Amino acid sequence: MREAYVVGAGQSEFGSFPDESYRSLFETAFEATIDSVPAGIDPEEVDEAVVGTLGVGGRQLGLPGPAVTEHVGLHGIPVTRVENACAASGYAVRQGVQAIRSGMADVVLAGGVEVMTDISGDAVRYWLGVSGETEWERLSGTTFAGVYAQMASAHMREYGTTREQLSHVAVKNHENGAKNPHAQLRFECTLEDAMEAPTVADPLTLYHCCPTTDGAAGVLLASEDVVEEYTDDPIRVAGVGAASDRVGLFQRETYSGVPASRKAAETAYERAGVGPEALDFAEVHDCFAIAELMAYADIGLCEPGEAGELVASGATRRDGETPVNTSGGLKSKGHPIGATGAGQVVEAFKQLSGEAGERQVDGAVRGLTHNVGGSGGAAVVHVLEREREVGA
Amino acid sequence: MREAYVVGAGQSEFGSFPDESYRSLFETAFEATIDSVPAGIDPEEVDEAVVGTLGVGGRQLGLPGPAVTEHVGLHGIPVTRVENACAASGYAVRQGVQAIRSGMADVVLAGGVEVMTDISGDAVRYWLGVSGETEWERLSGTTFAGVYAQMASAHMREYGTTREQLSHVAVKNHENGAKNPHAQLRFECTLEDAMEAPTVADPLTLYHCCPTTDGAAGVLLASEDVVEEYTDDPIRVAGVGAASDRVGLFQRETYSGVPASRKAAETAYERAGVGPEALDFAEVHDCFAIAELMAYADIGLCEPGEAGELVASGATRRDGETPVNTSGGLKSKGHPIGATGAGQVVEAFKQLSGEAGERQVDGAVRGLTHNVGGSGGAAVVHVLEREREVGA
């Protein structure tokens, strides 16, 4: 199989930017991506682009893929928009990997963009609803937070998970996000802050929910045939896995885990030839605190019943055994739907390049990214691996 | 390069179906696709799915990819929605080819679906507008027909193309569509019908415009490693090409052709190792009659100025030198946005399998499909080739 490498990755700041547009955010991310390539790259060398976006609200441009790539000067190349709700750009990266492995491209830009803060809260709720099941969830009045609240309730009932444990996710991710200059919520919070915040959907409080975010992110992938032109510190896409499931939570085999995540992770590990014990860090999809706890078990960091204890133990803090969401995660870094999956790869690229600044995980050579669409109707996992020895 | 083959393709009827849904139409197409595989296939053998849809109107389901694949029983596999306006499922097929060539899948379902007739004409116009440029075309009041009317006017001015020549496209495609049991407008029309019909956007009359359509289509792709399990009459994806361009017509290098189509065709021919003279038929994107004339030159059937004469000569009729749109094309067969590109491959599969009934092109061994997104912001071309000798 023809290998694919991440040779660059960059993002806009995530946040609320009334003076920015869909295109300008993508441009910022694109420039950061280009600038991140160690040996530099001429944008003319990009063979293909894949753009993930949900197209939240009325801001959606016609042909959003070509609309943003033409804006950054990528003319004429094949451009495809992909959308799998909140996993849009995780799938864009996967599609970029396929394009390279297929031999049809040598250099692919995979990215994502979303503008969400220019519409009302009601409209955001509608568009998040459109990421989940339509007839029996959204149209019956269940909000997206409500779906995850059901998962949290099930997790508590089955495993004894507590609101305090959920709150540890918030504390940890804000601690990390406070150190990330691109994060939306760059401040720390305490356990009490998280536990005593207003309830959004019981048992989830405000601090158990990610914010509404504008932002964009990009990832540059290169084939084994050209990777040396761009870096002498190659980061290989060692494994990719993706899976789907019933879109409606009520139709799935469990409420307290995400089978699609589990399946995607298994495939990615199998292809990478490693297991979760080989990870130096992971960026997981924590749209809600419960989602991070479910991810721990789904990607194999612990058994399903142990996730609450794992986070409370500090094992997933930056200085723990397997740091999770050193970027701040969706919770603190922000969750611009279509940009989130590519944004996770941006953090992984920084960690594996030793460029994560205050958030750097010492000696990181292998990391995982985990991106979920809806409440688990789709999931995609990448295992990324630095080939050069750290410090070499 | 690992070869990809079309081993099955099928579609729902195209038309207006108030009693059908997004899911039921996809199911009909899926069953037809499965049933079309010569040696049969167990749906469990499908490794991955790619679903093209614009999601016209309020009918859009959350996570439309997984939502339709779960409905047909494809559980757990990777499913990605792709959207490039009217080229959504042409790109879905291309992505399926990449998945197979990448070695990440052996059997891929690439399909598309759209429901359009359940919303008002104004809403359809909005959603077609969303396929084109936003700020300077749609928001300034230019309809999608208006954009193509500008292209028709430019073509007439530059090349002397006439309204009668445009009308020959309608006559030919209705003649073919009348023989297609899956076509929406199954009746013939005369030159006078087409020329004297009400004007939609000058110089385009009603007969120069495709209808609004519900429908779905599917294509089953298999790798060279497994193709023999499914057929002893393999149809190879000999070449694939795709290209993007400025989304806004006013920003492109010409009004009287589609540069993205030209580039996509050149790539597809190059990869197939053949040129337009080797084609036995082509399915081209005739959302408006002028689009078919532009396609003739863009895919190399003639020089740009000769397209009007070519259609008037009968060379692209079913019994002509290079039959174009034997299915009836978007004009008569119908244009359910997200299903159109896959629907073109359905016709190509039937022609190359000798299963096109009254529309059969004798001895067809090689055909091309050409699918355009918006007014040319994206285009994708496939060259398909029967490997077995006809009659063997």
Interface residues (C-beta under 8 A of the other chain):
Chain A: M1 R2 Q60 L61 G62 L63 G65 P66 A67 T69 E70 L74 H75 G76 I77 P78 V79 T80 R81 V82 E83 N84 A85 Y91 R94 Q95 V97 Q98 A99 I100 R101 S102 G103 M104 G129 V130 S131 G132 E133 T134 E137 R138 V240 A242 A243 S244 D245 R246 V247 Q251 P259 A260 K263 A264 G373 G374 G377 A378 V380
Chain B: M1 R2 Q60 L61 G62 L63 G65 P66 A67 T69 E70 L74 H75 G76 I77 P78 V79 T80 R81 V82 E83 N84 A85 Y91 R94 Q95 V97 Q98 A99 I100 R101 S102 G103 M104 G129 V130 S131 G132 E133 T134 E137 R138 V240 A242 A243 S244 D245 R246 V247 Q251 P259 A260 K263 A264 G373 G374 G377 A378 V380
